């Protein structure tokens, strides 16, 4: 579990990390450099979930050997399914990270929503639903590994 207090934002007690795959953890279906190592470090404190439409059909192979739960979604209604997934985990303990339009409701439902503005861009709805925006998945995961950065961004 990761716990920290953010002045005028609230106390966070996070035990679940829910991630999108394409555009967030991967580019063109391939895991981005450095992501696997950060996920290994975070899996010591959080249960890691990857919830994806798996556009390129590579998520299982790319995540093989990592301590994470992969959930490949059907093509229809992904935004609702991702949100419901967060709610089923207990949204108060979830940090969600994504970039696509189908991630907006997931980020909004989570206790902490982080949008990633990578090379594939970030949907405007997802940006609006997020608590914080990062330039890359590396930066997003580092916020969790170095929570003082998160505190600096979100305190009021």
N, C-alpha and C positions, 0 to 999 in steps of 0.2 A: 504494500500500500504506500502511496505517496500522499503525505499530508502537509499542507502549508496554509498559512493565513495571508490573505491579500486585503490590505486595508480598503474599506468601502466597496469591496467586491464580495468577500466572504471567505469562510474557511472551506478548503477543498480537502476531501478525503477520497482519493481516487484509487480504485482497485481494478478497473477495466480500461483498456486502451482499444478503441475501435478505429480501424483505418480503412480507407479506400485503397485500391491497388493502382490502377492505371491513372497516371497524372499526379499521383500522390507518392506512392512508394516506387513506382516504375515509370519508365518512359518507353513507349513502343513495346510494352510487354516484358521489358527486362528490368529487374531490380536495379535501382540506382546504386552507385558505389557508396560504401559506408553505411548503408541502411541496415544491412544484416547485423553488423557489429552493434549498432545502437539498439536494435530490437532485442538482441541477446541481453544487453545490459538492462533494458527496461523490463524484460520478462522476469527478472529477479524480484521485481516489486509489483508488477501488473500482469493480469491475464491479457494476452494480446490476441485480438480478433482482426481478421482481414475479411471485409464484407465487400464483395465486388461483382460486377456484371462480367468480369473477365473478358473484356473486349477482344483480346488477342489469344485467349485460350492458354496462357502460359503461367498463370498464378501458381498452380500446384507445383509445377517444376521449379519455378523461381523461389518458392518459399520452402522447398524440401529441406528438411533438417533443422528448420527454425522452430522454436517453441511458440507456435501460434495456431489458432483455430481458423481455418479457412472456410468461408461460406460463399459459394458461388450462387448468384441470384438469377432468377429467370429474367428474360428481357423486359417484361412488363411490370410497371408499378414499383420500380426499384427505390424511389424516394420514400414511399410509404414503408416498404419492407425494411429499409435501413433505419428509419425512425423507430419503427416497432421493435427492431432488434435492440436498439439502445434502451428503449423503455423496458423491455423484458429483462435486461441485465440489471436494471435499477439505475436510472439516469443520474441520480445524485452521486454515483460513484464512477461515472464514465467521463473520460476525455475522448473526444472524437476528432479525427483529422481527415480532411478531404479537400477536393478542389472542384469537383463536378457539380452540375446542377442537381444531380440526384443525391448529393451529399448535404444539401442545405438543411433539410428537415432533421437529419441526423445530428448535425452540429448544433442546431437550435435546441434539440431535446437534451443534449448532454450537459452535464454540469460545467464543462469547459469545452468549447468548440474552437478548433484551430483550422484556419483556412491556409492552404498552400498555394502560392502564386509561382508555379514552376513554368517550365518551357511550354506546357500545354495550356497555360493560362488558368484562370479561376473564374467560375461562373459568378455573375453579379449577385445572384440570389444567395450563393454560398458565402460570398464576402459579407453580405449584409447580415447573415445569420451567425457569423463567427464572433467570438470574443476577441480574437487576435488574428492578425494576418502575418504570415512569414514568407520569406523569399524562396524557401526550399524546404524539403522534408528534413534535411539535416538541421536546419534552424528550428523547425517545429519540434523535433525529437530532443534537441538540446535544451529547449525550454523546460522539458520534463526532467532531464538529467541535471540541469542547473536552474532550479526553480527561482532563484533570485532574479533571473532575467525575466521570468514571467511576472513576478511581483512588480518589478520596475515598469513593465508594460501596462499592467491592469489596475494598479492602485489609483485611487482618486485623491 
